[in-house]
Each structure stands twice: as structure tokens, then as C-alpha cells.
Amino acid sequence: MKVCGFSFIRNAILYDYPIVEALTSILPVCDQVFVAVGKSEDDTRNLVASISDKIVIIDTVWDNNLRDGGKVLAKETQKAYDGIADTYDWCIYIQGDEVLHQDDYEEIKKSMLQWKDDPIVDGLLFNYKHFYGSYDYFATSGRWYTHEIRIVRHRKDIFSYGDAMGFRKSPDQKLKVKPINATVYHYGWVKHPEDQQNKQKTFHKLWSTDDEIEKKVDIKKKEFNYAMIDRLSLFKANHPNVMQKRISQKNWAFNFDPSIDRRTYIERVRSWIKSKTGWRPGEYKNYQEI
């Protein structure tokens, strides 16, 4: 069984993306990793190249005019996916703020092997844990997606969809996937408040006009306000090993009372239904479980 990884990144240093940790976390289960590195304002390319000789860099230039639903992210993901050789059975996708846990490697390898020869299975579905404000808290409200496809077959009919969150075979044909007992640790909302604010100003340009950005982000503020999140829980387990150095270097304070619950009434009802049935009304699923 041949397995590769793929990802995309730009300005990782400028916006403090844990791209080194992200790519390092998939290397143990990959033969090669293909990374579309966009032309950056920092030394992102050399940083990515220094991680491992398993990494193959695909140099790209982002089309900053693609402001419709974050399509540029899907386009950059597709560039990495298209650069993969046909010899690979499975392709592991990781974004620049996502990390796999070493405790899940055996489950990941076992699942890929289990479904390798079943053509009905287009991909594998991961659980998600979204950290927010600091490495001590994770999001527990229904606003956050709970699962997404992070392993796909390398086929011409599979493409990155929307804002690169998932994949499809056509705009109205979702991938058929098997859920696996492995988790993606998402750290996109864990940065120094200044770095998060700078990221938000830039990130919204991928979706919005300049006038719309001013309505979504208070561009006059120097720091991002983490305080108004609706619901968080204290994280009591262990982060992936590759994150330990970064966590030890955290240089800002974020304190949150887990008893605070700012969810709307409707959101509380949806969460209650899910706790009783496993089904959450209105939950968006960019995949078809089989």
C-alpha cells in the first residue's frame, strides 16, 4: 500500500501557522508529502523544504481575485492533489493548522488497509477537535463541524470542493466515506491575539470585499477578542507530541470559565437532541457515510 500526503500553505511564518507540526504529523504514515507553497512574503518555502526530504514542493501563485467563497483555497489544494503520482493508493490531506495525533497512526494505517481494495469507499472520515483561545480549551458548541474527509483516493474524478474544507466527485455528488476512530486537532483559533487579528484581516479577503471585511473584523483593533465565544470545555488529555514545543512557548494568557454557556436556545435544543440520538438537526455534512 502506497500512501502520500498533500497540503497547501502561504505566509506560514507571518501568520504563525503550525505548518511544521502539521506536515511532521503525517510524515510517519506517508511515503511522500506534496505541498503547494504559494509565493509568500516570508521564508515559508525554505521552512517547508527543511522539514523532510520526503516533501515535494509545488511552487504556486495565489489568485487573489478569487473572493467567492474561499475558492482560492480549493484551487491551491487542487494544485497539490494534481501533483501526486498515480501510483498512490491513498492521499492524506492536512491543512496548515491541523495536526494528527501519534496515538491514531495505527488506526489510520489499519483503516486504509481495510478499505484499500473496496472501490465503493472514496475516502475516510475523521473526528475533529477545535481548540480555541489557548491549548487548554476546545469548542463544544454546534457551530463547529465535527467530522470531515481527510483521506481520499487519488482519482481524476475527486476534487477539492468549496473553500477546501472537503472533497467531491461533482458539485452535487458527495464522496462515499467510512468513518474511522482518529481525530484531527485543529489549532487555527489558537494564536497570540495580535497574530489572530492579523490573520482575520487577511483571511476574510478570501471571501469578502474590502467594505465587507470592515463589517466582519474591527480593523482598528490591535488584538483579536477571544472572550465572546459561546461554549468551551477544558482539555484534559494530551496534545500530539509534535505540538509540545509550540505549546511550551505560548506567550499570552487566555482564561475562560467553562460554566459559561452563551449558546442560543435553538442551539441548546439541537445539542440536547444530539446527546440523546447522535443526530444533530441542521448539521451540514459534505460527505455520505456508508
N, C-alpha and C positions, 0 to 999 in steps of 0.2 A: 504494500500500500504506500503510495507516494502522497505526501501532504505538503502544501505550501501555505504561506500566509500572505496577506496583502493589506495595504493601508495607504493613506494619503496624509500629507502634512504640509504646512507652510507657517513660517514665523513662530516656530515652536518655542524658541528662546524668548522672543519678545513678549509672548503671551503666556509664558510659563506652562506649556503643555508637558505632561509627563510622557513624552513620546519615547524616551529611552526605556522607561519602565514598561510601557505598553508593548513595544516590539520585543523587548527582552522576555516578557512573559509568555510569548507564543513560540519563541525560538526552540524550546525543548521538544515541541511536538511538530516542528516543521523542518523540511529538508532545505527550503529556501524561503525568503520573505521578499516580496516585491513591493516597493514603496514609491508612490508617485510624490515626488518632492517638488512643490511649487516654488517658483522664483521668490526668494524671501528677502527681507530687509535685515536679516541677521545671518548667523552661521549655521542655520538649520541643516543644510546639506552635509557639511562636514560632520556635524553631530550625529546624524543618522548613519553616515558611512562608517563612523568609528565604532559602532555598536558590535558588529559581527561581520565576518566575511561571507556569511550566509545571505546577507542583504544585497538585493539588486535594486539600484536606484533608477527610477524613470524620471528624467527631468521634465517638468511641465511649466506652463504659464497659465495662471488662472484667468478666466474671462470675467472681469469684474462687472460687466454689464448684465450678467445673468442674475437678476434680482427677483426672479419669480419663484418663490417657494424654496429658496436654497438650492436651486438646480445645479449650481456650480459645484457643490459638494458631491452630488451624484456623478457629475461629469468627471471629476478628479478621481473618484473611487473607480469609475469605469476604466480610466486610463491604466490604473494599476492592475485591474482584473484582466484587461485585454493583453497585458504584457506577460501573462502567465503561460508557460508552455503547456501543450496539450497532454503531456504525459502524467499530469497530476490527477489523482482521484478526488481529493477534497481540497478546498481552499478555506482557510480560517481568516475571517475578516476582523480587524481590530481598529478602532478609531484612536486618535491621539490622546484621548483622555480616559481610555478604557484599559483594564488590566485583568488578566486571568490569574486565578489562584493556583499555586502549585499542587494543592490537595486535590484539584479536579483533573489533573493531567491523565490519570489512569482511566477515569470515567470518559473523558473526551476521546482518548485513543480506542477504548473499548467500543464506544458508540459508533465511531467512524468505521471500524472494522465490521461491526454488526450489520450496518446498513450499506456497506460499500457496493454490494452486488444486487441491491434491490433498486431497480430503475424508477420505481414509483416515488422514492424518497429524494426530493430535490435538495433538502438541507436539514440542518439540525438547529433546534431552538434552545436558547439559553435563558436562564433566570437572570434578573437584573437587581442590583443593589446600588441605589443612587446616594452618594454621600453629599452632604450639604453644609456649608459654613466652616466645617473642620472635619478632621478624620474621625471624630468622636460621635458624629450623628449621621443618621441616614433617613431618607424621606419615607414616610409611611402613609401618605395620603394617596387618593386615587388619581391625582393629576399626573402621576408618573407612570410611564409604561413599565410593565412587569416582566415582559419577555420580548425577545427579538432574535431574528436569524443571525447567527454569526459563523456558521459553516455552510458552504454551498458546494455543489459540484461545479467543475469547470466545463460549462457548456455554452454554446453560442446563443442559446435562447434565454439565458439567465442574464439579467442586467440590474444595475443599481437603480433604485427607484426613489422618486421624490427628492428629499433632501439628504439622501444617502443613509437613511436610518435602516432600510431593509432592501429586499430584492423582489423582483417579479419576473414572470415569463412574458407578460404583455401588460399594458396598463390596467386591464381588468382581470388578469389571471394571476392569482397568488401562488406562491410556491407551496408545495405539499411537504410538510416537515414533521420530524419526530422530536418531541421534547426530550432533553437529557438533563441529568442531575448535575449541572455545572452552572456557575454564576459568573457574570461579567461585573466587575467592580468599576463603577462609573464615578470618576473624580472631577468631572467638568465644572462642578459647582463648589470645588474646594480650591481656593486661591486666596492670596492676600487680597483684601478688599480693593486696593488700588489696581492690582492686576485684573481682578474680576470686572471692575468698572471699565478698564481699557478694552478688555475682551468684548464686553457687551456693546460698546460703541462700534467696534469693528464688525462684530458678528452680525448685528442687525442690518448691516449694509448688504448682507447676502439675501435678505428678504424684503427690505424696505427702501423707500426713497429717503432722502435726507430729511424732509419735512416729517415723515412718518417716524423716523428714528427719534426725533426730539420728543414725540409723544410717548414713546416706549421707554426711553432712557433719559434720565435727567443729566444731560451732558455737562451741566455746570458742576455737578458733584465730583469730588476727587475720589471718593471711595464708594463702593457698592454697599447698599444696605441689606444685610442678610437677615435682619431682625423680623421681618414681616412674613416669614414662611408659615404655612398653615399647620403642619404637624411633622414632628421628627421623633425618632427613637434613639436611645443611647446604644451605640455599637459596642458589644461586649466580647466579640470574637477576635480573631487575628486577621490583620490585613495580609495581603500577599507579601512574600519575602522581598520581592523587588521594590516594594514601596517603603521599606523600613527606613532607609537613609533619608528619603524625602520627608517622611513623617517626622523624623527626629530634628529636621531643620526648620520645621514650621515656626514662623516668626510673627504670628498675630494671634489675638485672643478672640474666641467666639464662645460665648456661654449661652446656653438655652435650657429652659425648663421644659422637660418632656411632657409635663402635665398640661402644657398649653395646647389648646386644640381650636384652631381658627377655621376648621372646615365648615362649609355651608351645610344647611340641613339636608339638602339633596345628596351631597357627598357623603354625609354620615349614613343616610339610608342605604346608599349604594354599597358602602363599606360593610354595613351590617348584613346585607344580602349576600355579599361575597363570603363573609365569615361563616355563614350558615350553609351556603350551597356551593361555594367555589366559583360562582359565576358573578361577574360584576356588570350590571346593566350599563350599556353605552360604551363599554371598553372597546377601543379600536384595536383590531388585530390585522396586521399586514402579512398574514400567513394563514394557511389551512392545516390544522393539526390532523394527522392520520394515525 
